[in-house]
């Protein structure tokens, strides 16, 4: 099947081209491009702010049953999955923690880890070729009614996602990402700043540089031209890199 139809024009460069005819399509969606995607969601791990005794907004405690139990088991094994094989040319984020420069530097004045809201839910759109499109869930606070996104920055502490350089089918030289790896920082008109996490293990294939000049794309078309990044999970690990994600049905049930 040829995916060069008008619907596929919204695909990022890493996902353009033909897909094998043997791939199962999701026929519940009307357009060609939608049939090639499956939406999953990532809810960041609990992070307690200094002096806080409660659960962080966006934690899993609101959900019950098999979904919550399964996610607890996944989180316990998270450290093991961080040890997956990494090409020697890759930049590995072993602890997946944001390391911001010290507060008060000329380049990054008064930026601290606790000042960034990382509780926002992330949508990971998994393509039939296993590439993952990272974007915001429609429940992310940056997409709340009346909110305006004024800036998207890919400079996250010691990592600048814009410096990511990949080559070949193996995506050599790519920065390695984990579920808790920071992708970007979103700034809104009300002064709030949101740290967006990757939600999935894999190699960073590309980031959406169009958001630098036009951050409104993230709000207007978050699942198309407004995507944040493309990540390639390790194929040899099967669906393992996606196990921190929940299905759209589970997500709707939890949020209802």
Buried (B, 14 or more C-beta within 10 A) or exposed (E): EEBEEEBBEBBBEBBEEEBEEEEEBEEEEEEBBBBBBBBBBBBBBBBEEEEEEEEBEBBBEEBEEEBBEBBEEBBEEBEEBBEBEBEEEBBBBEEBEBEBBEEEEEEBEEBEBEEBBBBBBBBBBBBBBBBBBBBBBEBBBBBEEEBEBEBBBBBBBEBEBEEBEBEEEEBBBBBBBBBBBBBBBBBBEEEBBBBBBBBBBBBBBBBBEBBBEEBEBBBEEBBBBBBBBBBBBBEEBEEBBBBBBBEEEBBEEBBE
